């Protein structure tokens, strides 16, 4: 079975790398699902969840900003920031969401809500 080679990289670190059968992400143009053999794509990431189906299970991450690239069964996700579901401190994200609501900071609220959603997957 053909697999994708996936790299999820944040500005400050390699977040995750491995093989996958499917990658789901949200770009500014809409949601995208990538299977092996997908045509080349270059898109701007929207703040959202990235889901990677691996032979051993599913990897979920909250990503914010950056680029999504597909070529030759390689998927590169280059995000301004990214956190795996298991790395997210839900209480901290909830406090950040409340601060953002109070301040009317929509971008910060979206980031916090994305983190909370990914942690619950």
C-alpha positions, -999 to 999 in steps of 0.1 A, spaced: 0 0 0 13 34 -10 18 59 19 25 96 22 56 109 39 44 137 62 63 164 80 46 189 104 70 217 112 64 247 134 86 278 133 105 266 163 106 228 160 98 196 141 64 187 156 58 153 139 71 133 110 61 99 96 41 79 72 4 83 66 -25 71 44 -45 103 47 -39 140 57 -68 164 63 -62 202 67 -80 235 62 -65 261 38 -78 295 30 -94 280 -1 -112 253 20 -107 219 34 -83 195 17 -78 157 20 -47 142 6 -43 105 -3 -12 89 -20 -9 99 -56 -24 134 -50 -16 161 -75 9 188 -64 -7 215 -42 6 247 -25 -18 265 -2 -19 288 27 -30 271 60 -60 284 80 -59 281 117 -75 247 123 -70 211 130 -46 189 109 -55 152 111 -30 126 99 -40 89 96 -10 67 102 -7 29 100 -8 30 138 -37 54 145 -44 91 141 -23 122 149 -42 155 155 -26 189 158 -37 225 162 -20 247 136 -20 284 130 -8 301 99 18 288 74 18 267 43 6 233 31 25 216 3 20 183 -16 43 168 -42 55 133 -50 37 116 -21 53 141 4 31 164 25 49 193 42 29 214 67 50 244 77 30 263 104 37 294 123 28 274 154 16 238 159 8 216 189 -1 179 190 -33 171 208 -14 155 237 8 186 242 -21 210 247 -29 222 282 -67 225 281 -70 246 312 -45 271 299 -63 272 265 -96 278 283 -81 307 302 -67 321 270 -101 318 253 -118 337 282 -91 365 281 -96 368 243 -134 369 246 -131 397 272 -106 416 251 -126 411 219 -94 395 203 -109 373 176 -77 358 163 -66 348 198 -100 334 205 -99 313 174 -64 300 183 -76 290 218 -108 274 206 -88 254 180 -65 242 207 -94 232 230 -111 213 201 -80 194 191 -73 184 227 -107 168 229 -102 146 198 
